[in-house]
Amino acid sequence: MKYDFDKIHNRLNTNSLKYDFATERGMPKGVMPLWVADMDFKVPESIENALKKRCEHGIFGYTDPKEDYYETLYNWFLSRHGWSTNPHNFTFTCTIVFAICTLLRAVTNVGDAVIITQPVYYPFSESVTSNKRKLIISELVNNNGYYTVDFADFEKKITENNVKAFILCNPHNPVGRVWTKEELARLGDICIKHGVFVISDEIHSDFVYGKNKHTVFETVKKEFADICAVCTAPSKTFNIAGLHISNIYIHNAEIRRKFADELFAQGYSQPNVMGLTACQAAYAYGAEWLDELLVYLQGNMKFLDGYIKSNLPQIGFTSPEGTYLAWLDMRSLGLSDKELKSFMANKAGLWLDDGFIFGKGGSGFQRINAACPRSVLAAAMDKLSNAIAALK
Ligand SMILES: Cc1ncc(COP(=O)(O)O)c(C=O)c1O
């Protein structure tokens, strides 16, 4: 490998949410953090160099993207996902969650119903309720670790509640599914039939393994383009979440205008200069780094699978089709959510994400972020294994 993903970087004292806020967030001192979804790998040199070069200029005034920025986006999405984009349909925002909240305000009214499929990235429900929309949940079906949509329930909930928007997680955090074209077509058909706008969060789209293939929601069927917004970002892919840059694609001109109006109403206008610089460098020169990273992450998932099968057969684990997040089924330990939370932090010394925060179906689960050097993952699993052995 050209890139060294085994190298351990000290992230302490960098104001890192993952590393530097254990005490503030009620975790014991010295806990090993494998929770929030950023990676413990350094960005490719192309990004670092682009940022350094921009820094050397020494002036950081208001900034806006030009045509070359959109050309870079075009080339990336075409080469990685076979998606031909129109530069006019992109609107940049700082983060994806900000974009989702803004889209909700653009396409729904206060009190309108918005559907999500849980367990799912927990800010989805927060963005619905904090914007005073009504949260409707359709539970995914857990088929022995492989999750699917309950289409009948999804449609029933939409019609019963007069749902106006659906926040789709594509690929899906935390259950690791890369939805197939057929699954997306069924979801989209239901949404079209009932006038539901689809906010497709595709932040994890670059992390797809093996035979699985990411499908951009708007490319599934021609008619889907008009009823959706595709939320993209280089933040997960290239580990630049702190640089706050996302690119939101909306084909429908009327919705795009409403989205722009909502951004304007919030006083958002220009992007962060460093985010813009990093995004362009990442998409222009980062493909080779990402290809190697994907091999490494797949190796991490294989390691987890092997470790769990050999040492922790009481834990359920299905290797994810996509994302760098692993979803551990720990229900057989027989602990309540409160007990499991305390066990993980205080007995195992691990800071993972509690499954219940992703929704009712996450009760008894833990989400582990596997985007770290393999030796760190191995050390974490040893801690877990020792703590479980001591439970007996
Ligand atoms: C599905 C999903 N969407 C959005 C985000 C956060 O993105 P941002 O920081 O750009 O809001 C995450 C982070 O884990 C995520 O998993």
The ligand as a Gaussian input file, in Angstrom:
#p B3LYP/6-31G(d) Opt

LIG

0 1
 C      -26.035000       9.801000       7.469000
 C      -25.275000      10.990000       7.968000
 N      -25.639000      12.221000       7.571000
 C      -24.988000      13.316000       8.001000
 C      -23.931000      13.208000       8.865000
 C      -23.263000      14.444000       9.394000
 O      -22.891000      15.262000       8.381000
 P      -22.609000      16.803000       8.672000
 O      -21.550000      16.853000       9.725000
 O      -22.171000      17.300000       7.341000
 O      -23.895000      17.375000       9.121000
 C      -23.507000      11.950000       9.299000
 C      -22.388000      11.826000      10.250000
 O      -22.141000      10.809000      10.823000
 C      -24.201000      10.814000       8.840000
 O      -23.852000       9.588000       9.211000

